[in-house]
Amino acid sequence: MSQEHMTALRCVHCGQRHPVDAVAYTCPHCGIEGILDVEYDYNEVAGTLTREALAARPLNQWRYEELLPLDARAERPALHVGMTPVYESPALARDVGLERLVLKDEGRNPTGSFKDRSSALAVMKAREAGRDTVACASAGNAAASLAGFAAVMGVRSVIFVPQRTPEPKLAQLLVTGARVLRVEGSYDDAYWLCQAACERYGWYNRNCAINPYLVEGKKTAGLELAEQLGARMTDWVAVSVGDGCTLAGIWKGLKEMKRLGLIERLPRMMGVQAAGAAPVAAAMETGALKPMEARTLADSIAVGWPRNWRKAVDAVRESGGCFVSVEDAEMLAAQGQLARRTGVFAEPAAAAALAGLVRAVREKRVDPAESATVVVTGHGLKDVRTAMQALEAPLDVAPRVEAMEALLARIG
């Protein structure tokens, strides 16, 4: 049923529309610049995607089947994806200097990150296309996510990771049986090698940078926010940005819910990049992408040559939002602040969204009377080594009460 609602694949570069069955990845006229966007017949969608219908559906991302590029009859992964919790945090709001602050905790997805939304879709699309192998290049989260969903769906996965990928993320890949190729170089080096491998061997390409269907999985977070917040939608939604498709996907989901009459107003989007890897923020100012060498401890957003930058820039402009760049030290500070105030442990790239919001309030780009949602895209256990850099060492003590008392008296 849902696949019948797709009408075209539109190139965000040249604007040309292509039949949904005619193009696999990018616009044939624009090459790698021709990122495609899936379009739907919203009049048809509105007939069945209603508040009443949603109230009776399972609390996962498949509840939005009319807005997903899949046959509704297709087998779905057994793992629960989506409808991650949102938390109101008055204490964190006071710290940041805002009237209201909400968290959406994507670390509660099966492999601990937002990327599960698109990986679940990727494996289903691969099976639909008759492919037995799915590949991707990733700094860690997309890789771990794909490996997990490929395993549960009985599909082979080949993962290209950069040399600096954290050990916990490598462990997730290896324990699920993925074929892991650690590339001697950066994420961009891994990306190009993955592209070449997919072309040579005919593997299904899970890279969101070129695969238009995967952003449709990411947009389900925006669809959920619209349902979860409803009339209390925040003024801002802050999202960390690497390639750009996460922010673009969330914005698309929010817009679709507004178009369907399921929310009354839209938030402004805030894209947050690491200062050492901020080509999308720069493109917002110049209108053109200038690739750079990524230098940041936040591996998940260490992208120097983002392919989906145009969608992210368009989303921020259309929403009247902004881009913010933050230093690594600001991310680590936000990581600790988030955990101490809410109990949510975010990896540095996820904490970047909070760090950006803090900076935006301080620079008066966000008014203290406004409200904001921070999307926490990945769990902190993904990169424990980096988190430990900003923390005090544990206190060693002998197993005697007297030793404990002496230690506590000394440290106060």
Backbone torsions as a table, in degrees:
resi	resn	phi	psi	omega
1	MET	NA	-49.2	-174.1
2	SER	-62.5	-36.6	-177.5
3	GLN	-65.0	-26.1	179.0
4	GLU	-68.0	-19.5	-179.1
5	HIS	-83.6	-12.8	176.9
6	MET	-72.7	135.9	-178.1
7	THR	-114.4	-31.7	-176.1
8	ALA	-168.1	166.0	169.1
9	LEU	-113.7	114.8	-176.0
10	ARG	-101.3	131.8	178.1
11	CYS	-77.0	125.0	-179.1
12	VAL	-76.8	-9.6	-179.7
13	HIS	-91.2	-52.6	-176.7
14	CYS	-105.3	-13.1	178.2
15	GLY	85.6	-5.7	-178.0
16	GLN	-69.2	142.8	178.4
17	ARG	-102.8	138.9	-178.9
18	HIS	-121.7	146.6	174.1
19	PRO	-58.9	145.6	-173.8
20	VAL	-64.0	-24.3	-179.0
21	ASP	-96.7	1.2	-172.9
22	ALA	-95.3	-18.6	-174.4
23	VAL	-129.6	135.9	-179.7
24	ALA	-86.1	-46.6	-172.8
25	TYR	-130.9	-79.8	-175.3
26	THR	-107.1	167.8	179.7
27	CYS	-61.2	126.1	-178.6
28	PRO	-64.7	-19.0	-179.7
29	HIS	-87.9	-26.7	-172.5
30	CYS	-111.5	-5.6	178.8
31	GLY	63.5	-139.1	-175.3
32	ILE	-66.8	-18.6	176.7
33	GLU	-77.2	-19.0	-172.5
34	GLY	-87.9	62.5	175.7
35	ILE	-64.2	136.4	-176.6
36	LEU	-102.2	154.0	177.2
37	ASP	-126.8	134.2	-178.5
38	VAL	-79.5	129.8	177.7
39	GLU	-111.2	150.9	-176.2
40	TYR	-128.7	162.3	171.7
41	ASP	-87.8	95.2	-173.6
42	TYR	-70.4	-23.7	175.1
43	ASN	-65.0	-41.4	176.8
44	GLU	-67.5	-43.5	-179.4
45	VAL	-58.8	-42.0	-176.5
46	ALA	-62.6	-21.7	-179.3
47	GLY	-69.6	-26.6	-176.9
48	THR	-122.7	-23.5	179.7
49	LEU	-90.9	85.5	-176.3
50	THR	-121.4	167.8	177.1
51	ARG	-59.2	-40.4	-178.9
52	GLU	-65.2	-41.8	179.4
53	ALA	-66.1	-43.2	-179.2
54	LEU	-63.0	-35.5	-178.8
55	ALA	-61.4	-23.0	-176.8
56	ALA	-100.5	0.5	-173.9
57	ARG	-98.1	157.5	177.5
58	PRO	-59.0	149.7	-177.6
59	LEU	-86.7	69.3	175.3
60	ASN	-146.7	180.0	-173.6
61	GLN	-72.0	-15.3	-179.2
62	TRP	-76.4	-6.2	177.9
63	ARG	-64.6	-17.5	-179.8
64	TYR	-101.2	40.9	-170.0
65	GLU	-58.4	-30.0	179.7
66	GLU	-66.0	-21.3	-178.0
67	LEU	-109.2	20.6	177.4
68	LEU	-121.4	142.5	-174.9
69	PRO	-82.3	58.1	-175.7
70	LEU	-139.1	154.0	169.8
71	ASP	-73.9	124.5	-177.3
72	ALA	-60.6	-18.4	-179.2
73	ARG	-87.8	-7.6	-176.1
74	ALA	-66.9	147.4	176.7
75	GLU	-64.1	136.2	-179.4
76	ARG	-109.8	152.9	178.3
77	PRO	-60.2	145.8	-179.4
78	ALA	-71.6	-23.3	-179.6
79	LEU	-66.9	143.0	179.9
80	HIS	-80.9	121.4	-179.9
81	VAL	-120.3	133.9	172.0
82	GLY	90.3	-176.4	-172.5
83	MET	49.3	47.1	176.3
84	THR	-69.8	153.4	-173.1
85	PRO	-72.5	154.7	169.6
86	VAL	-116.2	141.1	-178.2
87	TYR	-124.9	132.1	168.7
88	GLU	-81.8	135.3	-179.9
89	SER	-132.9	88.8	177.3
90	PRO	-60.2	-36.4	-179.0
91	ALA	-65.1	-44.4	179.6
92	LEU	-69.1	-36.1	177.1
93	ALA	-58.9	-43.3	178.3
94	ARG	-63.6	-40.9	178.6
95	ASP	-59.9	-45.0	-176.1
96	VAL	-75.2	-29.5	-178.3
97	GLY	95.1	35.6	-179.4
98	LEU	-119.7	159.4	177.0
99	GLU	-66.6	-37.9	-175.0
100	ARG	-155.3	141.6	179.6
101	LEU	-139.8	133.3	-178.5
102	VAL	-122.9	141.7	173.4
103	LEU	-110.7	141.4	167.4
104	LYS	-114.2	115.0	-169.5
105	ASP	-93.9	91.3	-179.6
106	GLU	-76.5	-10.7	174.9
107	GLY	-65.4	-9.1	179.8
108	ARG	-84.8	-1.2	173.9
109	ASN	-70.5	164.7	-169.9
110	PRO	-54.1	-43.3	179.8
111	THR	-101.2	11.2	172.1
112	GLY	90.1	17.0	178.9
113	SER	-153.4	163.5	176.0
114	PHE	-55.6	-29.4	-173.2
115	LYS	-64.3	-14.9	177.9
116	ASP	-61.0	-28.8	-178.6
117	ARG	-62.0	-43.6	-178.7
118	SER	-84.2	-31.7	179.9
119	SER	-66.7	-38.8	177.2
120	ALA	-59.3	-41.9	178.9
121	LEU	-68.0	-39.6	-177.8
122	ALA	-60.4	-44.4	-178.2
123	VAL	-65.9	-37.8	177.7
124	MET	-67.2	-40.1	177.8
125	LYS	-67.0	-35.6	178.2
126	ALA	-63.1	-45.3	178.7
127	ARG	-64.9	-38.4	177.4
128	GLU	-60.9	-36.4	-179.0
129	ALA	-84.3	-0.8	179.0
130	GLY	77.0	24.0	179.4
131	ARG	-96.2	141.1	178.9
132	ASP	-103.2	-0.9	-179.9
133	THR	-135.2	134.0	176.5
134	VAL	-120.4	137.5	-179.1
135	ALA	-128.2	154.3	172.5
136	CYS	-156.2	158.8	169.9
137	ALA	-107.1	137.1	-175.0
138	SER	-159.1	149.8	172.4
139	ALA	-80.2	-3.5	174.8
140	GLY	152.4	-56.9	-172.3
141	ASN	-68.0	-47.3	179.1
142	ALA	-63.3	-35.8	179.3
143	ALA	-64.7	-51.3	-179.7
144	ALA	-61.1	-38.8	179.6
145	SER	-64.7	-48.5	179.4
146	LEU	-61.6	-42.9	-179.1
147	ALA	-59.3	-42.0	-179.4
148	GLY	-65.6	-45.8	-177.4
149	PHE	-75.1	-30.5	174.5
150	ALA	-64.4	-40.6	179.9
151	ALA	-62.5	-45.5	-176.3
152	VAL	-71.1	-23.6	-179.4
153	MET	-100.8	3.8	176.4
154	GLY	71.0	32.8	179.1
155	VAL	-114.2	143.8	179.2
156	ARG	-78.3	139.5	177.9
157	SER	-122.6	139.3	175.1
158	VAL	-123.3	122.7	-171.4
159	ILE	-118.5	130.2	176.3
160	PHE	-107.4	116.7	-178.7
161	VAL	-120.7	149.5	175.4
162	PRO	-72.5	162.6	-174.9
163	GLN	-56.4	-34.8	-172.1
164	ARG	-87.4	9.2	-177.8
165	THR	-56.9	128.6	-178.9
166	PRO	-59.2	147.4	-177.1
167	GLU	-59.6	-40.6	178.9
168	PRO	-58.7	-36.0	179.2
169	LYS	-72.5	-37.1	175.1
170	LEU	-62.6	-40.5	-179.9
171	ALA	-60.9	-41.6	177.9
172	GLN	-59.1	-40.1	-179.9
173	LEU	-66.1	-49.9	-172.8
174	LEU	-68.7	-37.1	-176.2
175	VAL	-69.4	-24.2	178.5
176	THR	-86.8	-2.8	177.3
177	GLY	88.8	14.8	178.7
178	ALA	-69.5	150.9	171.1
179	ARG	-85.8	113.1	-172.9
180	VAL	-107.7	123.2	176.1
181	LEU	-111.7	109.1	180.0
182	ARG	-89.3	112.7	-171.8
183	VAL	-86.1	134.8	179.2
184	GLU	-75.4	87.4	-178.1
185	GLY	157.7	-157.6	-175.2
186	SER	-90.6	-179.8	174.1
187	TYR	-58.9	-39.9	-178.6
188	ASP	-63.5	-37.2	175.7
189	ASP	-63.2	-42.6	178.7
190	ALA	-64.4	-38.8	-179.1
191	TYR	-61.4	-48.8	-177.1
192	TRP	-66.9	-35.5	177.6
193	LEU	-67.5	-39.0	177.3
194	CYS	-63.0	-42.6	178.7
195	GLN	-58.4	-45.9	-179.1
196	ALA	-63.1	-39.7	-179.4
197	ALA	-66.3	-41.2	179.7
198	CYS	-63.1	-39.9	179.0
199	GLU	-68.5	-38.5	-176.8
200	ARG	-73.5	-42.0	-172.3
201	TYR	-103.5	-4.0	179.1
202	GLY	74.2	22.5	178.2
203	TRP	-71.8	152.3	175.0
204	TYR	-73.2	132.3	-173.7
205	ASN	-95.7	113.1	-177.6
206	ARG	-87.9	-2.0	-176.6
207	ASN	-65.4	118.1	-178.8
208	CYS	-62.0	-22.1	-178.7
209	ALA	-59.2	-30.2	-178.7
210	ILE	-123.6	-19.2	-175.5
211	ASN	-88.9	108.9	-173.3
212	PRO	-66.7	-22.8	-174.4
213	TYR	-76.0	-24.1	-173.3
214	LEU	-74.1	-30.1	175.0
215	VAL	-62.5	-26.7	177.7
216	GLU	-65.3	-31.9	173.4
217	GLY	-69.4	-42.4	-178.7
218	LYS	-65.1	-31.0	-177.4
219	LYS	-67.6	-16.5	-179.3
220	THR	-62.4	-24.3	175.2
221	ALA	-66.0	-36.5	175.7
222	GLY	-69.5	-39.9	176.5
223	LEU	-60.1	-41.5	179.9
224	GLU	-66.9	-44.8	179.3
225	LEU	-56.8	-39.7	178.7
226	ALA	-61.0	-41.8	178.4
227	GLU	-70.8	-44.0	-172.8
228	GLN	-71.3	-36.3	-178.1
229	LEU	-96.7	-33.1	175.8
230	GLY	52.7	-124.7	-178.9
231	ALA	-67.4	-15.2	178.4
232	ARG	-99.9	27.9	174.9
233	MET	-54.1	135.2	-178.7
234	THR	-74.7	163.3	179.5
235	ASP	-70.8	-31.1	-177.8
236	TRP	-130.2	151.8	167.4
237	VAL	-127.8	118.7	-177.9
238	ALA	-101.4	130.1	-175.9
239	VAL	-137.5	134.3	173.7
240	SER	-71.4	149.1	-172.6
241	VAL	-129.8	126.9	170.9
242	GLY	-113.7	-81.0	177.1
243	ASP	-78.1	-35.4	178.2
244	GLY	118.9	-14.8	-172.2
245	CYS	-78.9	-20.8	177.0
246	THR	-66.6	-51.0	178.0
247	LEU	-60.6	-45.5	-179.3
248	ALA	-61.5	-39.8	-179.5
249	GLY	-66.4	-45.0	179.7
250	ILE	-61.4	-42.1	178.8
251	TRP	-62.7	-41.4	179.6
252	LYS	-61.5	-43.4	179.3
253	GLY	-61.9	-42.5	177.9
254	LEU	-62.7	-44.0	179.5
255	LYS	-62.0	-40.6	-179.2
256	GLU	-64.1	-39.5	179.0
257	MET	-67.7	-34.2	175.3
258	LYS	-67.2	-42.4	-179.5
259	ARG	-62.9	-34.0	-179.5
260	LEU	-84.7	-0.3	177.8
261	GLY	78.9	16.8	-177.6
262	LEU	-91.2	-12.4	167.3
263	ILE	-138.4	157.2	-174.8
264	GLU	-95.4	-28.5	-178.1
265	ARG	-141.2	158.6	-178.3
266	LEU	-108.5	148.6	175.5
267	PRO	-82.8	173.9	170.0
268	ARG	-95.8	140.9	-176.9
269	MET	-95.0	134.7	175.2
270	MET	-116.0	114.9	175.8
271	GLY	-94.3	129.7	-177.2
272	VAL	-117.8	124.9	178.2
273	GLN	-119.8	156.5	170.9
274	ALA	-69.9	138.9	-178.6
275	ALA	-58.1	-30.2	-179.9
276	GLY	-86.5	2.8	178.5
277	ALA	-152.4	68.3	-172.5
278	ALA	-124.2	46.0	179.9
279	PRO	-68.9	-27.2	179.6
280	VAL	-72.6	-41.4	176.8
281	ALA	-60.5	-39.4	178.2
282	ALA	-67.3	-38.4	179.7
283	ALA	-65.6	-28.2	176.1
284	MET	-61.2	-34.6	-178.4
285	GLU	-82.3	-39.0	-171.7
286	THR	-97.2	-22.1	-176.4
287	GLY	83.1	3.5	179.7
288	ALA	-141.7	151.1	-179.8
289	LEU	-89.6	132.5	172.9
290	LYS	-122.1	102.8	-179.2
291	PRO	-57.4	152.4	-179.0
292	MET	-143.7	165.4	173.6
293	GLU	-81.6	121.3	-176.4
294	ALA	-75.8	128.2	178.4
295	ARG	-133.9	94.9	178.7
296	THR	-160.6	150.6	177.0
297	LEU	-77.1	-11.9	-179.4
298	ALA	-83.6	87.8	-170.9
299	ASP	-60.3	-32.3	-175.5
300	SER	-69.3	-19.8	177.9
301	ILE	-120.5	19.8	178.8
302	ALA	-84.8	71.2	-176.2
303	VAL	-119.8	114.2	-178.9
304	GLY	-89.4	-21.5	-179.1
305	TRP	-130.4	77.6	-178.0
306	PRO	-73.4	130.3	-178.0
307	ARG	-86.3	-24.6	-176.5
308	ASN	-101.2	24.5	-174.9
309	TRP	-60.3	-35.9	-175.0
310	ARG	-64.9	-41.2	178.3
311	LYS	-62.7	-40.1	-179.7
312	ALA	-66.6	-44.7	178.8
313	VAL	-62.5	-42.9	178.5
314	ASP	-60.6	-40.6	-179.2
315	ALA	-63.8	-44.7	-179.0
316	VAL	-66.5	-43.0	179.1
317	ARG	-63.8	-46.5	-176.8
318	GLU	-63.6	-33.4	-177.8
319	SER	-86.0	-7.7	-176.0
320	GLY	74.6	27.2	-176.1
321	GLY	-93.6	-150.5	-177.3
322	CYS	-157.7	164.6	169.5
323	PHE	-108.0	145.5	177.4
324	VAL	-132.8	139.1	175.8
325	SER	-112.0	137.0	-177.5
326	VAL	-129.1	151.0	177.6
327	GLU	-78.3	159.4	178.8
328	ASP	-57.8	-38.8	-179.9
329	ALA	-62.3	-33.7	177.8
330	GLU	-68.3	-37.0	177.6
331	MET	-64.2	-44.6	-179.5
332	LEU	-65.2	-38.1	176.7
333	ALA	-64.2	-41.9	179.1
334	ALA	-66.9	-34.9	178.3
335	GLN	-60.1	-46.4	178.5
336	GLY	-67.7	-41.9	179.6
337	GLN	-61.2	-43.1	179.6
338	LEU	-62.1	-46.4	-178.5
339	ALA	-66.7	-41.7	-177.8
340	ARG	-69.8	-31.8	-177.5
341	ARG	-90.5	-27.3	-173.0
342	THR	-126.6	-15.1	-175.4
343	GLY	80.5	2.4	179.5
344	VAL	-91.5	121.0	-179.0
345	PHE	-96.8	111.3	-177.6
346	ALA	-108.3	144.6	171.7
347	GLU	-69.9	162.8	-175.5
348	PRO	-54.7	-42.0	-179.3
349	ALA	-63.2	-34.6	178.0
350	ALA	-74.1	-39.0	178.1
351	ALA	-66.9	-18.1	178.0
352	ALA	-56.9	-34.6	-179.0
353	ALA	-62.3	-42.3	177.1
354	LEU	-68.4	-42.1	179.0
355	ALA	-58.7	-40.3	178.4
356	GLY	-65.7	-39.2	178.5
357	LEU	-64.9	-43.1	177.5
358	VAL	-57.6	-46.3	-179.9
359	ARG	-65.1	-41.7	-178.3
360	ALA	-63.7	-37.4	176.5
361	VAL	-67.6	-44.1	-179.4
362	ARG	-62.1	-36.3	-179.4
363	GLU	-87.5	6.2	177.3
364	LYS	63.8	27.2	172.7
365	ARG	-85.0	-20.1	173.2
366	VAL	-122.5	130.9	-178.0
367	ASP	-78.5	139.4	178.9
368	PRO	-57.4	-24.1	-179.9
369	ALA	-79.8	-5.3	-177.8
370	GLU	-88.8	172.0	178.8
371	SER	-121.5	159.1	-178.0
372	ALA	-148.9	148.9	169.8
373	THR	-109.3	132.6	174.1
374	VAL	-106.8	121.4	177.7
375	VAL	-89.3	113.3	-179.5
376	VAL	-89.9	100.8	-166.2
377	THR	-81.0	-18.5	-178.0
378	GLY	-154.4	149.3	-176.9
379	HIS	-74.1	145.5	-178.6
380	GLY	-65.6	-23.7	178.6
381	LEU	-68.2	-8.5	176.5
382	LYS	-67.0	-26.8	-174.8
383	ASP	-148.5	71.1	-176.2
384	VAL	-68.2	-36.5	-176.1
385	ARG	-59.4	-43.1	179.4
386	THR	-67.4	-40.7	179.2
387	ALA	-59.9	-37.5	-177.4
388	MET	-65.8	-21.7	179.9
389	GLN	-61.7	-28.1	-175.5
390	ALA	-103.7	8.0	-175.0
391	LEU	-114.1	153.7	174.4
392	GLU	-74.6	149.4	178.1
393	ALA	-69.5	152.7	175.7
394	PRO	-64.5	158.4	-179.4
395	LEU	-91.9	116.8	179.3
396	ASP	-81.8	135.8	-178.5
397	VAL	-146.6	144.7	176.0
398	ALA	-70.1	154.4	-175.9
399	PRO	-78.8	53.8	178.4
400	ARG	-136.2	141.5	-179.1
401	VAL	-59.7	-38.7	-178.8
402	GLU	-63.4	-39.6	178.7
403	ALA	-65.9	-39.2	178.7
404	MET	-64.4	-44.2	-179.5
405	GLU	-62.7	-40.8	179.4
406	ALA	-64.2	-40.6	179.2
407	LEU	-64.7	-47.6	-178.6
408	LEU	-64.8	-34.4	177.3
409	ALA	-67.9	-35.4	-178.5
410	ARG	-71.3	-39.5	-175.3
411	ILE	-90.1	-13.0	176.6
412	GLY	81.6	NA	NA
